[in-house]
């Protein structure tokens, strides 16, 4: 039974393809799927629960990526599993291709599905409807997860140039303009000119001369007075 599905994601094709080739991302986005173990060599062990009409089947099995072309953005997955209640078995080979579409991407899924047991009673129409619903839920989850991851990366990318600029500014200190110190000329007081002092010896000599002359006149007058009395 061949079932084809397609959905669009508003993100770069390379981003969408890288997201979808990660088994953990697909399991987290696919309704009812759970990844339980990594087996190596692109092989994984997991569970998936599917409800078809009144029947609910819970499959446990393995999935392996058998083809991967990152340049062409294509991948092929082979999966098989058994229902835990014995409702049947399922085997699928799914091809995925991611192509550019407008400002985003378009994902194409082509699944070749083979079922046995009670699930085989349901026709292709019911299985196609259930598949379309599950893929639609997965597409919505893929869109939300990718947008959330891009939203977390954007502030970090914007913060890097700002951090680099701040680091550069911190490493190169700005030159500070230094003005030469203004020195005021020292104010010097004019030297005081003192009147020349007369030598002490000159003053004493003049006074002594006057005393001697005065004494001579006094003695002369005294002699003249004595003669006049006689």
FIKOLZA-1660 file (N, C-alpha, C; in steps of 0.1 Angstrom, whole numbers, plus 5000, padded with zeros to 4 digits):
% residues 230
   i   px   py   pz ch aa at
   1 5009 4988 5000  A  X  N
   1 5000 5000 5000  A  X CA
   1 5009 5012 5000  A  X  C
   2 5007 5021 4990  A  X  N
   2 5015 5033 4989  A  X CA
   2 5007 5045 4994  A  X  C
   3 5013 5052 5003  A  X  N
   3 5006 5064 5009  A  X CA
   3 5016 5076 5007  A  X  C
   4 5010 5087 5001  A  X  N
   4 5018 5099 4999  A  X CA
   4 5013 5110 5007  A  X  C
   5 5022 5118 5014  A  X  N
   5 5019 5129 5022  A  X CA
   5 5029 5140 5019  A  X  C
   6 5024 5153 5021  A  X  N
   6 5033 5164 5019  A  X CA
   6 5029 5175 5029  A  X  C
   7 5039 5183 5033  A  X  N
   7 5036 5194 5042  A  X CA
   7 5047 5204 5040  A  X  C
   8 5044 5217 5044  A  X  N
   8 5053 5228 5043  A  X CA
   8 5058 5233 5057  A  X  C
   9 5070 5238 5057  A  X  N
   9 5076 5244 5069  A  X CA
   9 5082 5257 5065  A  X  C
  10 5080 5267 5073  A  X  N
  10 5086 5280 5070  A  X CA
  10 5100 5281 5076  A  X  C
  11 5109 5274 5069  A  X  N
  11 5123 5274 5073  A  X CA
  11 5131 5270 5061  A  X  C
  12 5144 5273 5062  A  X  N
  12 5153 5269 5051  A  X CA
  12 5153 5254 5049  A  X  C
  13 5154 5249 5036  A  X  N
  13 5154 5235 5033  A  X CA
  13 5165 5227 5040  A  X  C
  14 5177 5233 5041  A  X  N
  14 5188 5226 5048  A  X CA
  14 5185 5224 5063  A  X  C
  15 5179 5234 5068  A  X  N
  15 5176 5234 5083  A  X CA
  15 5165 5223 5085  A  X  C
  16 5155 5223 5076  A  X  N
  16 5144 5213 5078  A  X CA
  16 5149 5199 5076  A  X  C
  17 5158 5197 5066  A  X  N
  17 5163 5183 5063  A  X CA
  17 5172 5178 5075  A  X  C
  18 5180 5187 5080  A  X  N
  18 5189 5184 5091  A  X CA
  18 5180 5180 5104  A  X  C
  19 5169 5187 5105  A  X  N
  19 5160 5184 5117  A  X CA
  19 5154 5170 5115  A  X  C
  20 5149 5167 5103  A  X  N
  20 5141 5155 5101  A  X CA
  20 5150 5142 5100  A  X  C
  21 5163 5144 5097  A  X  N
  21 5171 5132 5097  A  X CA
  21 5176 5128 5110  A  X  C
  22 5173 5136 5121  A  X  N
  22 5176 5132 5134  A  X CA
  22 5164 5124 5140  A  X  C
  23 5166 5112 5143  A  X  N
  23 5156 5103 5148  A  X CA
  23 5149 5108 5160  A  X  C
  24 5156 5114 5169  A  X  N
  24 5151 5119 5182  A  X CA
  24 5140 5130 5179  A  X  C
  25 5143 5139 5169  A  X  N
  25 5134 5149 5165  A  X CA
  25 5121 5143 5159  A  X  C
  26 5123 5134 5150  A  X  N
  26 5111 5128 5144  A  X CA
  26 5102 5121 5154  A  X  C
  27 5108 5113 5163  A  X  N
  27 5101 5106 5173  A  X CA
  27 5093 5116 5182  A  X  C
  28 5100 5127 5185  A  X  N
  28 5093 5137 5194  A  X CA
  28 5082 5144 5187  A  X  C
  29 5082 5145 5174  A  X  N
  29 5072 5152 5166  A  X CA
  29 5060 5143 5161  A  X  C
  30 5063 5130 5160  A  X  N
  30 5053 5121 5154  A  X CA
  30 5044 5116 5165  A  X  C
  31 5031 5117 5163  A  X  N
  31 5021 5114 5173  A  X CA
  31 5022 5099 5177  A  X  C
  32 5023 5096 5190  A  X  N
  32 5023 5083 5195  A  X CA
  32 5036 5076 5194  A  X  C
  33 5047 5082 5189  A  X  N
  33 5060 5076 5187  A  X CA
  33 5069 5079 5199  A  X  C
  34 5078 5069 5201  A  X  N
  34 5087 5070 5212  A  X CA
  34 5100 5063 5209  A  X  C
  35 5112 5070 5210  A  X  N
  35 5125 5063 5207  A  X CA
  35 5130 5058 5220  A  X  C
  36 5132 5045 5220  A  X  N
  36 5136 5038 5233  A  X CA
  36 5151 5035 5233  A  X  C
  37 5158 5033 5222  A  X  N
  37 5172 5029 5222  A  X CA
  37 5178 5031 5209  A  X  C
  38 5191 5035 5210  A  X  N
  38 5199 5037 5198  A  X CA
  38 5208 5024 5196  A  X  C
  39 5207 5018 5184  A  X  N
  39 5214 5005 5182  A  X CA
  39 5226 5007 5174  A  X  C
  40 5229 5019 5170  A  X  N
  40 5241 5022 5162  A  X CA
  40 5239 5020 5147  A  X  C
  41 5248 5025 5138  A  X  N
  41 5247 5023 5124  A  X CA
  41 5234 5029 5119  A  X  C
  42 5229 5040 5124  A  X  N
  42 5217 5047 5120  A  X CA
  42 5205 5038 5122  A  X  C
  43 5205 5029 5132  A  X  N
  43 5194 5020 5136  A  X CA
  43 5189 5024 5150  A  X  C
  44 5176 5023 5151  A  X  N
  44 5169 5027 5164  A  X CA
  44 5158 5018 5167  A  X  C
  45 5156 5017 5180  A  X  N
  45 5145 5009 5185  A  X CA
  45 5134 5018 5191  A  X  C
  46 5122 5015 5189  A  X  N
  46 5111 5024 5194  A  X CA
  46 5098 5018 5194  A  X  C
  47 5088 5027 5198  A  X  N
  47 5074 5023 5198  A  X CA
  47 5065 5033 5191  A  X  C
  48 5054 5028 5186  A  X  N
  48 5045 5037 5180  A  X CA
  48 5031 5032 5182  A  X  C
  49 5022 5041 5185  A  X  N
  49 5008 5036 5188  A  X CA
  49 4999 5042 5177  A  X  C
  50 4991 5034 5171  A  X  N
  50 4982 5038 5160  A  X CA
  50 4968 5033 5163  A  X  C
  51 4958 5042 5160  A  X  N
  51 4944 5039 5162  A  X CA
  51 4937 5040 5149  A  X  C
  52 4932 5028 5145  A  X  N
  52 4924 5027 5133  A  X CA
  52 4910 5023 5136  A  X  C
  53 4901 5032 5135  A  X  N
  53 4887 5029 5139  A  X CA
  53 4886 5025 5153  A  X  C
  54 4880 5013 5156  A  X  N
  54 4879 5008 5170  A  X CA
  54 4891 5001 5174  A  X  C
  55 4901 4999 5166  A  X  N
  55 4913 4991 5169  A  X CA
  55 4925 5000 5172  A  X  C
  56 4931 4998 5183  A  X  N
  56 4943 5005 5187  A  X CA
  56 4955 4995 5187  A  X  C
  57 4965 4998 5180  A  X  N
  57 4977 4989 5179  A  X CA
  57 4989 4997 5184  A  X  C
  58 4997 4990 5192  A  X  N
  58 5009 4995 5198  A  X CA
  58 5021 4987 5193  A  X  C
  59 5029 4992 5183  A  X  N
  59 5039 4985 5177  A  X CA
  59 5053 4988 5184  A  X  C
  60 5060 4977 5185  A  X  N
  60 5074 4978 5190  A  X CA
  60 5083 4972 5179  A  X  C
  61 5093 4980 5175  A  X  N
  61 5102 4975 5164  A  X CA
  61 5114 4983 5163  A  X  C
  62 5120 4982 5151  A  X  N
  62 5132 4989 5148  A  X CA
  62 5131 4997 5135  A  X  C
  63 5139 5007 5134  A  X  N
  63 5139 5016 5121  A  X CA
  63 5154 5019 5118  A  X  C
  64 5157 5018 5105  A  X  N
  64 5171 5021 5101  A  X CA
  64 5171 5030 5089  A  X  C
  65 5179 5040 5089  A  X  N
  65 5181 5049 5078  A  X CA
  65 5190 5041 5068  A  X  C
  66 5185 5037 5056  A  X  N
  66 5193 5029 5047  A  X CA
  66 5199 5038 5035  A  X  C
  67 5193 5050 5033  A  X  N
  67 5199 5058 5023  A  X CA
  67 5198 5073 5028  A  X  C
  68 5209 5080 5025  A  X  N
  68 5210 5094 5030  A  X CA
  68 5218 5102 5020  A  X  C
  69 5212 5113 5014  A  X  N
  69 5219 5122 5005  A  X CA
  69 5216 5136 5010  A  X  C
  70 5226 5141 5017  A  X  N
  70 5224 5155 5023  A  X CA
  70 5224 5166 5012  A  X  C
  71 5231 5164 5001  A  X  N
  71 5232 5174 4990  A  X CA
  71 5218 5174 4983  A  X  C
  72 5212 5163 4981  A  X  N
  72 5199 5162 4974  A  X CA
  72 5187 5164 4984  A  X  C
  73 5191 5163 4997  A  X  N
  73 5181 5164 5008  A  X CA
  73 5171 5153 5007  A  X  C
  74 5176 5140 5006  A  X  N
  74 5167 5129 5005  A  X CA
  74 5172 5118 5015  A  X  C
  75 5162 5110 5020  A  X  N
  75 5165 5100 5029  A  X CA
  75 5155 5089 5028  A  X  C
  76 5160 5076 5031  A  X  N
  76 5151 5065 5030  A  X CA
  76 5151 5057 5043  A  X  C
  77 5140 5054 5049  A  X  N
  77 5139 5047 5062  A  X CA
  77 5132 5034 5060  A  X  C
  78 5137 5024 5066  A  X  N
  78 5131 5011 5066  A  X CA
  78 5127 5007 5081  A  X  C
  79 5114 5003 5083  A  X  N
  79 5110 5001 5096  A  X CA
  79 5101 4988 5097  A  X  C
  80 5101 4981 5108  A  X  N
  80 5092 4969 5109  A  X CA
  80 5090 4968 5124  A  X  C
  81 5078 4962 5127  A  X  N
  81 5074 4961 5141  A  X CA
  81 5063 4951 5143  A  X  C
  82 5060 4947 5156  A  X  N
  82 5049 4938 5159  A  X CA
  82 5041 4945 5170  A  X  C
  83 5028 4942 5169  A  X  N
  83 5019 4947 5179  A  X CA
  83 5020 4939 5192  A  X  C
  84 5021 4946 5203  A  X  N
  84 5023 4939 5216  A  X CA
  84 5011 4930 5220  A  X  C
  85 4999 4933 5215  A  X  N
  85 4987 4925 5218  A  X CA
  85 4985 4914 5207  A  X  C
  86 4993 4913 5198  A  X  N
  86 4991 4903 5187  A  X CA
  86 4981 4907 5177  A  X  C
  87 4979 4921 5175  A  X  N
  87 4969 4925 5166  A  X CA
  87 4975 4925 5152  A  X  C
  88 4988 4923 5150  A  X  N
  88 4993 4922 5137  A  X CA
  88 5008 4927 5136  A  X  C
  89 5013 4928 5124  A  X  N
  89 5026 4933 5122  A  X CA
  89 5025 4944 5111  A  X  C
  90 5036 4951 5111  A  X  N
  90 5037 4962 5101  A  X CA
  90 5051 4963 5096  A  X  C
  91 5052 4967 5083  A  X  N
  91 5065 4969 5077  A  X CA
  91 5064 4980 5067  A  X  C
  92 5073 4990 5068  A  X  N
  92 5072 5002 5059  A  X CA
  92 5086 5006 5054  A  X  C
  93 5085 5012 5042  A  X  N
  93 5097 5018 5037  A  X CA
  93 5093 5032 5033  A  X  C
  94 5099 5042 5039  A  X  N
  94 5095 5056 5037  A  X CA
  94 5106 5064 5031  A  X  C
  95 5102 5071 5021  A  X  N
  95 5112 5080 5014  A  X CA
  95 5108 5095 5017  A  X  C
  96 5118 5102 5021  A  X  N
  96 5116 5117 5024  A  X CA
  96 5124 5125 5015  A  X  C
  97 5119 5136 5010  A  X  N
  97 5126 5146 5002  A  X CA
  97 5121 5160 5006  A  X  C
  98 5131 5169 5007  A  X  N
  98 5129 5183 5011  A  X CA
  98 5133 5192 5000  A  X  C
  99 5124 5201 4996  A  X  N
  99 5126 5210 4985  A  X CA
  99 5123 5224 4989  A  X  C
 100 5130 5234 4983  A  X  N
 100 5126 5248 4985  A  X CA
 100 5112 5251 4980  A  X  C
 101 5105 5259 4988  A  X  N
 101 5091 5263 4984  A  X CA
 101 5088 5277 4989  A  X  C
 102 5089 5287 4980  A  X  N
 102 5087 5301 4984  A  X CA
 102 5097 5305 4994  A  X  C
 103 5093 5310 5005  A  X  N
 103 5103 5314 5016  A  X CA
 103 5106 5303 5026  A  X  C
 104 5101 5291 5023  A  X  N
 104 5103 5280 5032  A  X CA
 104 5107 5267 5025  A  X  C
 105 5101 5256 5030  A  X  N
 105 5104 5243 5024  A  X CA
 105 5091 5235 5023  A  X  C
 106 5092 5225 5014  A  X  N
 106 5081 5215 5013  A  X CA
 106 5087 5201 5014  A  X  C
 107 5081 5193 5023  A  X  N
 107 5085 5180 5026  A  X CA
 107 5076 5170 5019  A  X  C
 108 5082 5161 5012  A  X  N
 108 5074 5150 5005  A  X CA
 108 5077 5137 5012  A  X  C
 109 5067 5129 5016  A  X  N
 109 5068 5116 5022  A  X CA
 109 5061 5106 5013  A  X  C
 110 5068 5095 5010  A  X  N
 110 5062 5084 5002  A  X CA
 110 5064 5071 5010  A  X  C
 111 5053 5065 5015  A  X  N
 111 5054 5054 5024  A  X CA
 111 5048 5041 5017  A  X  C
 112 5056 5031 5016  A  X  N
 112 5051 5018 5011  A  X CA
 112 5049 5009 5024  A  X  C
 113 5036 5008 5027  A  X  N
 113 5032 5001 5040  A  X CA
 113 5026 4988 5037  A  X  C
 114 5030 4978 5045  A  X  N
 114 5024 4964 5045  A  X CA
 114 5020 4961 5059  A  X  C
 115 5007 4957 5061  A  X  N
 115 5002 4953 5075  A  X CA
 115 4996 4939 5074  A  X  C
 116 4996 4933 5085  A  X  N
 116 4989 4920 5086  A  X CA
 116 4981 4919 5099  A  X  C
 117 4973 4909 5101  A  X  N
 117 4965 4908 5113  A  X CA
 117 4952 4916 5112  A  X  C
 118 4947 4920 5124  A  X  N
 118 4934 4927 5124  A  X CA
 118 4935 4940 5116  A  X  C
 119 4947 4947 5116  A  X  N
 119 4948 4959 5109  A  X CA
 119 4946 4958 5094  A  X  C
 120 4948 4946 5089  A  X  N
 120 4947 4944 5074  A  X CA
 120 4932 4945 5070  A  X  C
 121 4922 4944 5079  A  X  N
 121 4908 4945 5075  A  X CA
 121 4904 4959 5071  A  X  C
 122 4912 4969 5075  A  X  N
 122 4909 4983 5071  A  X CA
 122 4914 4986 5057  A  X  C
 123 4906 4992 5049  A  X  N
 123 4910 4996 5036  A  X CA
 123 4920 5007 5035  A  X  C
 124 4925 5009 5023  A  X  N
 124 4935 5019 5020  A  X CA
 124 4930 5033 5024  A  X  C
 125 4917 5035 5021  A  X  N
 125 4911 5049 5024  A  X CA
 125 4912 5053 5039  A  X  C
 126 4909 5043 5048  A  X  N
 126 4910 5046 5062  A  X CA
 126 4924 5049 5066  A  X  C
 127 4933 5040 5061  A  X  N
 127 4947 5041 5065  A  X CA
 127 4953 5054 5059  A  X  C
 128 4949 5058 5048  A  X  N
 128 4954 5071 5042  A  X CA
 128 4949 5083 5050  A  X  C
 129 4936 5082 5054  A  X  N
 129 4931 5093 5063  A  X CA
 129 4938 5094 5076  A  X  C
 130 4941 5083 5082  A  X  N
 130 4948 5083 5095  A  X CA
 130 4962 5088 5093  A  X  C
 131 4968 5083 5082  A  X  N
 131 4982 5087 5079  A  X CA
 131 4983 5102 5077  A  X  C
 132 4973 5108 5069  A  X  N
 132 4973 5122 5067  A  X CA
 132 4972 5130 5080  A  X  C
 133 4963 5125 5089  A  X  N
 133 4961 5132 5101  A  X CA
 133 4974 5132 5110  A  X  C
 134 4980 5120 5110  A  X  N
 134 4992 5119 5118  A  X CA
 134 5004 5128 5112  A  X  C
 135 5005 5128 5099  A  X  N
 135 5015 5136 5093  A  X CA
 135 5013 5151 5095  A  X  C
 136 5000 5154 5094  A  X  N
 136 4996 5168 5097  A  X CA
 136 5000 5173 5111  A  X  C
 137 4998 5164 5121  A  X  N
 137 5002 5167 5134  A  X CA
 137 5017 5168 5135  A  X  C
 138 5024 5159 5128  A  X  N
 138 5038 5160 5129  A  X CA
 138 5044 5173 5122  A  X  C
 139 5038 5177 5111  A  X  N
 139 5042 5189 5104  A  X CA
 139 5041 5201 5113  A  X  C
 140 5030 5202 5121  A  X  N
 140 5028 5213 5130  A  X CA
 140 5038 5213 5141  A  X  C
 141 5041 5201 5146  A  X  N
 141 5051 5200 5157  A  X CA
 141 5065 5203 5151  A  X  C
 142 5068 5199 5139  A  X  N
 142 5081 5202 5133  A  X CA
 142 5083 5217 5131  A  X  C
 143 5072 5224 5127  A  X  N
 143 5073 5238 5125  A  X CA
 143 5075 5245 5138  A  X  C
 144 5068 5241 5149  A  X  N
 144 5070 5247 5162  A  X CA
 144 5084 5245 5167  A  X  C
 145 5089 5233 5166  A  X  N
 145 5102 5230 5171  A  X CA
 145 5113 5238 5164  A  X  C
 146 5112 5238 5151  A  X  N
 146 5123 5246 5143  A  X CA
 146 5122 5261 5147  A  X  C
 147 5110 5266 5147  A  X  N
 147 5109 5280 5150  A  X CA
 147 5114 5283 5164  A  X  C
 148 5112 5274 5174  A  X  N
 148 5117 5276 5188  A  X CA
 148 5132 5276 5188  A  X  C
 149 5138 5266 5180  A  X  N
 149 5153 5266 5180  A  X CA
 149 5159 5278 5173  A  X  C
 150 5153 5283 5163  A  X  N
 150 5158 5295 5156  A  X CA
 150 5156 5307 5165  A  X  C
 151 5145 5307 5172  A  X  N
 151 5143 5319 5182  A  X CA
 151 5153 5319 5193  A  X  C
 152 5158 5307 5197  A  X  N
 152 5169 5307 5207  A  X CA
 152 5182 5311 5202  A  X  C
 153 5185 5307 5189  A  X  N
 153 5198 5310 5183  A  X CA
 153 5199 5325 5179  A  X  C
 154 5188 5331 5176  A  X  N
 154 5189 5345 5171  A  X CA
 154 5195 5355 5182  A  X  C
 155 5190 5355 5194  A  X  N
 155 5195 5364 5204  A  X CA
 155 5210 5362 5206  A  X  C
 156 5214 5349 5206  A  X  N
 156 5228 5346 5208  A  X CA
 156 5237 5351 5197  A  X  C
 157 5232 5350 5184  A  X  N
 157 5239 5355 5173  A  X CA
 157 5240 5370 5173  A  X  C
 158 5230 5377 5178  A  X  N
 158 5230 5392 5179  A  X CA
 158 5239 5396 5190  A  X  C
 159 5240 5388 5200  A  X  N
 159 5248 5392 5212  A  X CA
 159 5263 5391 5209  A  X  C
 160 5267 5382 5200  A  X  N
 160 5281 5380 5197  A  X CA
 160 5288 5393 5192  A  X  C
 161 5282 5400 5181  A  X  N
 161 5289 5412 5177  A  X CA
 161 5290 5423 5188  A  X  C
 162 5279 5424 5196  A  X  N
 162 5279 5434 5207  A  X CA
 162 5290 5430 5217  A  X  C
 163 5292 5417 5220  A  X  N
 163 5302 5413 5229  A  X CA
 163 5316 5416 5224  A  X  C
 164 5318 5413 5211  A  X  N
 164 5331 5416 5204  A  X CA
 164 5334 5430 5204  A  X  C
 165 5324 5439 5202  A  X  N
 165 5326 5453 5201  A  X CA
 165 5330 5458 5215  A  X  C
 166 5322 5453 5226  A  X  N
 166 5325 5457 5239  A  X CA
 166 5339 5453 5243  A  X  C
 167 5343 5441 5239  A  X  N
 167 5357 5436 5242  A  X CA
 167 5367 5444 5236  A  X  C
 168 5365 5448 5223  A  X  N
 168 5374 5456 5215  A  X CA
 168 5376 5470 5222  A  X  C
 169 5365 5476 5226  A  X  N
 169 5365 5489 5233  A  X CA
 169 5373 5488 5246  A  X  C
 170 5371 5477 5253  A  X  N
 170 5378 5475 5265  A  X CA
 170 5393 5473 5264  A  X  C
 171 5396 5467 5252  A  X  N
 171 5411 5464 5250  A  X CA
 171 5418 5476 5245  A  X  C
 172 5411 5486 5240  A  X  N
 172 5418 5498 5234  A  X CA
 172 5413 5510 5242  A  X  C
 173 5420 5514 5253  A  X  N
 173 5415 5525 5261  A  X CA
 173 5416 5538 5252  A  X  C
 174 5406 5546 5254  A  X  N
 174 5405 5559 5247  A  X CA
 174 5416 5568 5252  A  X  C
 175 5422 5575 5243  A  X  N
 175 5432 5585 5246  A  X CA
 175 5426 5597 5253  A  X  C
 176 5432 5600 5264  A  X  N
 176 5427 5612 5272  A  X CA
 176 5435 5624 5269  A  X  C
 177 5428 5635 5266  A  X  N
 177 5435 5647 5262  A  X CA
 177 5440 5654 5275  A  X  C
 178 5453 5655 5276  A  X  N
 178 5459 5662 5288  A  X CA
 178 5464 5676 5284  A  X  C
 179 5459 5685 5292  A  X  N
 179 5463 5699 5289  A  X CA
 179 5475 5702 5297  A  X  C
 180 5485 5710 5292  A  X  N
 180 5497 5713 5299  A  X CA
 180 5493 5722 5311  A  X  C
 181 5500 5719 5322  A  X  N
 181 5497 5726 5334  A  X CA
 181 5501 5741 5333  A  X  C
 182 5492 5749 5337  A  X  N
 182 5495 5764 5335  A  X CA
 182 5502 5768 5348  A  X  C
 183 5514 5774 5345  A  X  N
 183 5522 5778 5357  A  X CA
 183 5522 5794 5357  A  X  C
 184 5519 5799 5368  A  X  N
 184 5518 5814 5369  A  X CA
 184 5532 5819 5372  A  X  C
 185 5537 5830 5366  A  X  N
 185 5550 5835 5369  A  X CA
 185 5551 5839 5384  A  X  C
 186 5561 5836 5390  A  X  N
 186 5563 5840 5404  A  X CA
 186 5564 5855 5405  A  X  C
 187 5556 5860 5415  A  X  N
 187 5556 5875 5417  A  X CA
 187 5568 5878 5427  A  X  C
 188 5577 5886 5422  A  X  N
 188 5588 5889 5430  A  X CA
 188 5587 5904 5434  A  X  C
 189 5589 5906 5447  A  X  N
 189 5588 5920 5452  A  X CA
 189 5600 5927 5449  A  X  C
 190 5599 5940 5445  A  X  N
 190 5611 5948 5442  A  X CA
 190 5620 5949 5455  A  X  C
 191 5632 5948 5452  A  X  N
 191 5641 5949 5464  A  X CA
 191 5641 5963 5470  A  X  C
 192 5640 5963 5483  A  X  N
 192 5639 5976 5490  A  X CA
 192 5653 5982 5491  A  X  C
 193 5654 5994 5487  A  X  N
 193 5667 6001 5487  A  X CA
 193 5668 6009 5500  A  X  C
 194 5678 6006 5507  A  X  N
 194 5680 6013 5520  A  X CA
 194 5690 6025 5518  A  X  C
 195 5686 6035 5525  A  X  N
 195 5695 6047 5525  A  X CA
 195 5709 6043 5531  A  X  C
 196 5719 6047 5524  A  X  N
 196 5733 6043 5530  A  X CA
 196 5734 6050 5543  A  X  C
 197 5738 6041 5553  A  X  N
 197 5741 6046 5566  A  X CA
 197 5755 6052 5567  A  X  C
 198 5755 6063 5575  A  X  N
 198 5768 6069 5577  A  X CA
 198 5776 6061 5586  A  X  C
 199 5789 6059 5583  A  X  N
 199 5797 6051 5592  A  X CA
 199 5797 6057 5606  A  X  C
 200 5797 6048 5615  A  X  N
 200 5797 6052 5630  A  X CA
 200 5809 6060 5633  A  X  C
 201 5821 6057 5627  A  X  N
 201 5833 6064 5630  A  X CA
 201 5832 6079 5626  A  X  C
 202 5825 6082 5614  A  X  N
 202 5824 6095 5609  A  X CA
 202 5815 6104 5618  A  X  C
 203 5805 6098 5623  A  X  N
 203 5796 6105 5632  A  X CA
 203 5803 6109 5645  A  X  C
 204 5810 6100 5650  A  X  N
 204 5817 6102 5663  A  X CA
 204 5827 6113 5662  A  X  C
 205 5834 6113 5650  A  X  N
 205 5845 6122 5648  A  X CA
 205 5840 6136 5647  A  X  C
 206 5829 6139 5640  A  X  N
 206 5823 6152 5639  A  X CA
 206 5819 6157 5652  A  X  C
 207 5812 6149 5660  A  X  N
 207 5808 6154 5673  A  X CA
 207 5819 6157 5682  A  X  C
 208 5830 6150 5682  A  X  N
 208 5842 6152 5690  A  X CA
 208 5848 6166 5686  A  X  C
 209 5848 6169 5673  A  X  N
 209 5854 6181 5669  A  X CA
 209 5846 6193 5674  A  X  C
 210 5833 6192 5673  A  X  N
 210 5824 6203 5678  A  X CA
 210 5827 6205 5693  A  X  C
 211 5828 6194 5701  A  X  N
 211 5830 6196 5715  A  X CA
 211 5843 6203 5718  A  X  C
 212 5854 6199 5710  A  X  N
 212 5867 6205 5712  A  X CA
 212 5866 6220 5709  A  X  C
 213 5860 6224 5698  A  X  N
 213 5859 6238 5694  A  X CA
 213 5851 6246 5705  A  X  C
 214 5840 6240 5709  A  X  N
 214 5832 6247 5720  A  X CA
 214 5841 6249 5732  A  X  C
 215 5848 6239 5736  A  X  N
 215 5857 6240 5748  A  X CA
 215 5867 6251 5747  A  X  C
 216 5873 6252 5735  A  X  N
 216 5883 6262 5733  A  X CA
 216 5877 6276 5734  A  X  C
 217 5865 6278 5729  A  X  N
 217 5859 6291 5730  A  X CA
 217 5856 6294 5744  A  X  C
 218 5851 6284 5752  A  X  N
 218 5847 6286 5766  A  X CA
 218 5860 6291 5774  A  X  C
 219 5871 6284 5771  A  X  N
 219 5883 6287 5778  A  X CA
 219 5888 6301 5774  A  X  C
 220 5886 6305 5762  A  X  N
 220 5891 6318 5757  A  X CA
 220 5883 6329 5764  A  X  C
 221 5870 6327 5764  A  X  N
 221 5862 6337 5771  A  X CA
 221 5865 6338 5786  A  X  C
 222 5868 6327 5792  A  X  N
 222 5871 6327 5806  A  X CA
 222 5883 6335 5809  A  X  C
 223 5894 6334 5800  A  X  N
 223 5906 6342 5802  A  X CA
 223 5904 6357 5800  A  X  C
 224 5896 6360 5790  A  X  N
 224 5893 6374 5788  A  X CA
 224 5886 6380 5799  A  X  C
 225 5876 6373 5805  A  X  N
 225 5869 6379 5816  A  X CA
 225 5879 6381 5828  A  X  C
 226 5888 6371 5830  A  X  N
 226 5897 6373 5842  A  X CA
 226 5906 6385 5840  A  X  C
 227 5911 6388 5828  A  X  N
 227 5919 6400 5826  A  X CA
 227 5912 6413 5828  A  X  C
 228 5899 6412 5824  A  X  N
 228 5892 6425 5826  A  X CA
 228 5889 6428 5841  A  X  C
 229 5889 6419 5849  A  X  N
 229 5886 6421 5863  A  X CA
 229 5898 6426 5870  A  X  C
 230 5910 6423 5865  A  X  N
 230 5922 6428 5871  A  X CA
 230 5926 6442 5866  A  X  C
% end
